[in-house]
């Protein structure tokens, strides 16, 4: 049921509420059967709209509708502090998977799965007082166009002023590895499923937490810098350079305002798909990569930019990727951009297992995060 309708019902008299049926009503209209939408009990508690200024947002989010912020990149975060003993969340049905953390405790996953799931309980029986909730969207939602629509608190309670967000900022630009594709799966023979993709456990998210930094993940499985997975040797026209300047993936209705998030450092991990299926042109890849980094630099003039490899390439493809990125870095440095760097994370060998479709396992992501965290700590002086 639409949450706005639920809120309206909450204001009805008790007598009216009793009359609300919780089953579908089958009616005859002009001889034709019309199935009326099922109704549910009204929401009890204080509804806080998504537009409340005390809610903090991190990520590429469209506020075209302030009451229903939309997003589809993994890693989008919603943070708030609240009073009371319980908390529920309102979202568009079938929005997908979120990780939830209450007061710094162990995070857990929830899923807006069915066509009718619009309200989900996040916490109950908390000691009365001030609490904090952190939500992270942990899957690729370009097919679902998820929306956050607010919170439900105990009656008489409200949001309170949140703690300041970290001052450090990182952007991760990447593909399925950065998304966290299959990292909750323990069998490389299994294929992609939203239930086993968890950006919270990706190297990107782990690195950001270790460095106490905000992060954006501009990432999509299968995407490349000149050629998407198994694309033609001459390249595709819907690669990352085309998508990068928009708020949401595969949605050209709104350009992203880069003033909203100027990262201190940008980590680019693209190339696994470009160099896939042995049907690539390394010169086209190298030149497209160079052009893309120039595009990124124009939109983020003060950021350090790190060109990454890791962890799915190996052999000839890995060697060629490293040489191409070394060449891109060298040319940019030579032409006056001294804030472009290189770092190689360890290629996977299987000793830490594999996720779905031979993607990095949870433990491989931990290893990648440890390596990248140490490098960024030194580069940025973030100790």
C-alpha positions in Angstrom: 0.0 0.0 0.0 1.2 3.5 -0.8 2.6 5.0 2.4 1.0 8.4 1.8 -2.4 6.6 1.9 -1.3 4.9 5.1 -0.5 8.2 6.7 -3.8 9.6 5.7 -5.6 6.6 7.2 -3.7 7.2 10.4 -5.7 10.3 10.9 -9.1 8.6 10.6 -11.3 8.0 13.6 -11.2 4.7 15.3 -14.7 3.9 14.0 -13.5 4.4 10.4 -10.4 2.3 11.0 -12.5 -0.7 12.1 -14.2 -0.6 8.7 -11.0 -1.0 6.8 -10.8 -4.5 5.4 -7.5 -6.2 5.3 -8.4 -8.4 2.3 -9.0 -7.7 -1.4 -12.6 -7.1 -2.4 -13.9 -8.7 -5.5 -16.6 -6.5 -7.1 -18.8 -6.8 -10.2 -18.8 -3.7 -12.4 -20.8 -3.8 -15.6 -20.5 -7.6 -15.7 -16.7 -7.5 -15.5 -14.7 -8.5 -12.5 -12.5 -5.8 -10.9 -10.0 -6.6 -8.2 -9.7 -3.8 -5.7 -6.3 -3.1 -4.2 -5.8 -4.7 -0.8 -5.6 -2.4 2.2 -3.6 -2.7 5.3 -3.7 -1.3 8.8 -2.7 2.4 9.1 0.8 3.2 10.3 1.0 3.8 14.0 3.7 6.3 15.2 5.2 9.5 14.0 6.0 9.6 10.3 9.1 11.6 9.4 9.3 12.6 5.8 12.4 12.0 3.6 12.7 15.7 3.1 13.4 16.3 6.8 16.6 18.4 7.0 17.9 16.3 9.9 18.4 13.3 7.6 21.8 13.0 6.1 22.4 11.6 2.6 25.6 10.3 1.0 25.7 9.3 -2.7 24.4 10.2 -6.0 20.7 10.9 -5.2 18.0 12.6 -7.1 15.9 15.0 -5.1 13.5 15.8 -7.9 10.8 14.5 -5.5 11.9 15.7 -2.1 9.6 13.2 -0.4 10.9 10.2 -2.4 14.7 10.6 -3.1 15.7 8.2 -5.8 19.1 6.5 -6.5 20.5 3.4 -8.1 24.2 3.2 -7.4 25.4 0.9 -4.6 26.8 2.5 -1.5 24.1 5.2 -1.2 23.7 6.0 2.5 21.0 7.5 4.7 21.9 8.5 8.3 19.7 9.9 11.1 19.6 10.3 14.9 16.3 9.7 16.6 14.5 9.5 20.0 12.6 6.5 21.3 12.6 2.8 21.4 11.9 1.7 17.9 12.4 2.7 14.2 10.8 1.7 11.0 11.7 2.7 7.4 9.5 3.5 4.5 10.6 2.8 0.9 9.3 2.1 -2.5 8.2 -1.6 -2.7 10.8 -3.8 -4.4 13.6 -1.3 -3.8 15.9 -4.1 -2.8 18.6 -4.7 -0.2 19.9 -2.4 2.5 22.4 -2.9 5.3 21.2 -1.4 8.6 23.4 -0.4 11.6 21.9 0.9 14.8 24.1 2.6 17.3 27.3 1.1 15.9 26.1 -2.5 16.5 26.7 -5.3 14.1 25.0 -4.4 10.8 22.2 -6.6 9.3 20.5 -6.8 5.9 16.9 -6.0 5.1 15.1 -6.4 1.8 12.1 -4.6 0.3 11.2 -7.6 -1.8 7.5 -8.0 -2.5 5.2 -5.6 -4.4 3.6 -4.7 -1.1 6.6 -4.2 1.2 6.8 -0.5 1.9 7.4 -0.4 5.6 10.2 -2.3 7.3 11.1 -2.6 11.0 14.7 -1.6 11.8 14.7 -1.6 15.6 12.5 -2.5 18.5 12.8 -2.6 22.3 15.7 -0.1 22.3 16.3 1.6 25.7 14.5 4.9 25.5 16.9 7.7 24.5 18.9 9.0 21.6 19.9 6.5 18.9 21.6 6.5 15.4 20.7 4.6 12.3 22.9 4.1 9.3 21.5 2.7 6.1 23.4 1.6 3.0 21.9 0.5 -0.3 24.1 -2.5 -1.1 23.1 -3.6 -4.6 22.8 -2.2 -8.1 19.3 -0.9 -8.4 19.2 0.5 -12.0 16.3 -1.9 -12.8 14.4 -1.1 -9.7 14.8 2.7 -9.2 14.7 2.5 -5.4 13.2 5.4 -3.4 13.5 6.2 0.3 10.3 7.7 1.7 10.9 8.4 5.4 11.0 6.9 8.9 8.4 5.9 11.5 9.2 6.7 15.1 7.4 6.1 18.4 4.4 8.4 18.9 5.6 11.6 20.5 9.2 11.1 19.4 11.2 12.8 16.7 14.5 13.0 14.9 17.3 14.9 16.7 20.4 16.7 15.4 22.8 14.2 13.8 26.6 14.0 14.3 28.7 15.7 11.7 29.7 13.6 8.7 33.3 12.7 8.2 35.3 15.4 6.4 37.3 13.0 4.3 35.8 12.1 1.0 36.5 9.3 -1.5 34.9 8.4 -4.8 35.3 4.9 -6.2 34.7 4.5 -10.0 34.4 0.9 -11.1 32.7 -2.2 -12.2 31.3 -5.4 -10.6 34.3 -5.7 -8.3 33.6 -2.3 -6.8 29.9 -3.1 -6.6 30.5 -6.2 -4.5 29.1 -8.6 -7.1 28.7 -12.1 -5.6 30.8 -11.5 -2.5 28.3 -13.2 -0.2 28.4 -16.3 -2.4 30.9 -19.1 -1.7 30.6 -21.0 -5.0 32.1 -19.6 -8.2 29.8 -21.8 -10.3 26.8 -19.8 -9.1 25.7 -16.8 -11.2 24.7 -13.2 -10.3 21.9 -12.8 -7.8 21.0 -9.6 -5.9 20.9 -11.6 -2.7 24.6 -12.3 -2.8 25.8 -8.8 -3.9 26.7 -6.6 -0.9 28.6 -3.3 -1.4 28.9 -3.0 2.3 31.5 -5.8 2.2 33.2 -4.5 -0.9 36.9 -3.3 -0.8 35.6 0.2 -1.5 33.2 0.4 1.5 35.7 -1.4 3.8 38.5 1.1 2.8 36.2 4.1 3.4 35.3 2.8 6.9 38.9 2.1 7.8 39.9 5.6 6.8 36.8 7.2 8.4 35.7 8.8 5.1 32.5 9.4 3.2 32.4 7.6 -0.1 30.5 7.5 -3.3 30.5 4.4 -5.5 30.0 5.2 -9.2 30.0 1.6 -10.3 28.1 -0.9 -12.5 28.7 -4.5 -13.3 30.0 -5.2 -16.8 30.9 -1.6 -17.5 34.2 -0.6 -19.1 36.0 2.6 -20.1 35.8 1.9 -23.8 34.3 -1.6 -24.1 31.7 -3.3 -21.8 31.9 -7.0 -21.0 32.0 -9.1 -24.2 31.5 -6.0 -26.3 32.7 -5.5 -29.8 36.5 -4.9 -30.3 35.8 -1.4 -31.5 34.0 -0.6 -28.2 30.5 0.3 -26.8 28.8 3.7 -26.7 27.4 3.3 -23.2 30.6 2.9 -21.1 31.5 4.8 -18.0 32.5 8.0 -19.7 28.9 8.3 -21.0 27.3 7.5 -17.6 29.7 9.4 -15.3 28.1 12.8 -15.6 24.5 11.7 -14.6 23.0 11.2 -11.2 21.7 7.7 -11.9 22.9 4.9 -14.1 21.0 4.6 -17.4 18.9 7.7 -16.7 19.8 10.8 -18.7 17.0 12.9 -17.1 19.3 14.6 -14.5 22.9 15.6 -14.6 24.9 15.2 -11.4 25.9 18.4 -9.7 29.6 17.7 -8.9 29.6 20.6 -6.5 27.6 18.4 -4.1 30.5 16.1 -3.6 34.1 17.0 -4.3 36.2 14.0 -3.3 39.7 14.4 -1.8 40.8 11.2 -3.7 39.2 9.3 -6.6 40.0 5.6 -7.1 39.4 4.3 -10.6 39.2 0.5 -11.1 38.2 -0.1 -14.7 39.6 -2.4 -17.3 38.5 -5.9 -16.3 35.5 -5.8 -18.8 37.4 -3.9 -21.5 40.0 -6.6 -21.6 37.5 -9.5 -21.3 37.0 -12.4 -23.7 40.2 -11.7 -25.6 38.5 -9.4 -28.0 40.0 -6.0 -27.2 42.2 -3.4 -28.6 44.7 -2.3 -26.0 45.4 1.0 -27.8 41.7 1.9 -27.8 41.5 1.0 -24.1 44.6 3.1 -23.3 43.4 6.2 -25.2 39.9 6.0 -23.8 41.2 5.7 -20.3 43.4 8.8 -20.8 40.4 10.7 -22.1 38.2 9.6 -19.3 40.7 10.6 -16.6 40.9 14.0 -18.2 37.1 14.1 -18.0 37.2 13.2 -14.4 39.8 15.8 -13.7 37.8 18.5 -15.3 34.9 17.8 -13.0 37.0 17.2 -9.8 39.9 19.7 -10.2 41.3 19.3 -6.7 41.2 15.5 -6.2 44.1 13.1 -6.3 43.3 10.4 -8.8 44.5 6.8 -8.3 44.5 4.4 -11.3 43.9 0.8 -9.9 44.2 -2.7 -11.1 42.8 -5.6 -9.1 41.8 -8.3 -8.6 40.3 -10.3 -11.4 42.8 -9.7 -14.2 45.9 -12.0 -14.5 48.5 -13.1 -17.1 48.7 -11.2 -20.4 45.7 -9.1 -19.7 47.0 -7.9 -16.3 50.4 -7.1 -17.8 48.8 -5.1 -20.6 46.5 -3.2 -18.3 49.3 -2.2 -16.0 51.4 -1.0 -18.9 48.5 1.0 -20.3 47.8 2.7 -16.9 51.4 3.4 -16.3 51.5 5.1 -19.7 48.3 7.1 -18.9 49.8 8.3 -15.5 53.1 9.2 -17.1 51.5 11.2 -19.9 49.2 13.1 -17.5 52.1 13.8 -15.1 54.2 15.0 -18.0 51.5 17.3 -19.1 51.2 19.0 -15.8 48.7 16.9 -13.7 51.0 15.7 -10.9 48.1 14.4 -8.8 47.5 11.2 -10.8 48.9 8.0 -9.1 49.0 4.2 -9.7 48.4 1.3 -7.4 48.0 -2.4 -8.1 46.0 -4.6 -5.7 46.9 -8.3 -5.6 45.3 -10.5 -8.2 43.2 -13.3 -6.8 44.7 -16.8 -6.8 41.9 -18.8 -5.2 43.5 -19.2 -1.8 40.8 -16.9 -0.4 38.0 -18.5 -2.3 35.8 -17.0 -5.0 32.4 -15.4 -5.1 29.8 -15.8 -7.8 31.1 -16.1 -11.4 34.7 -16.1 -10.1 34.4 -12.7 -8.6 36.3 -11.7 -5.5 35.2 -13.4 -2.3 34.4 -11.5 0.9 37.9 -12.4 2.1 39.5 -11.2 -1.2 37.7 -7.9 -0.7 39.2 -7.7 2.8 42.7 -8.2 1.4 42.1 -5.6 -1.3 40.8 -3.2 1.3 43.8 -3.7 3.5 46.2 -3.0 0.7 44.4 0.0 -0.6 43.8 1.5 2.9 47.6 1.4 3.6 48.3 3.1 0.2 45.7 5.8 0.7 46.8 6.4 4.3 50.3 7.2 3.1 49.2 9.2 0.0 46.6 11.3 1.9 48.3 11.5 5.3 45.1 10.0 6.8 46.4 8.6 10.1 
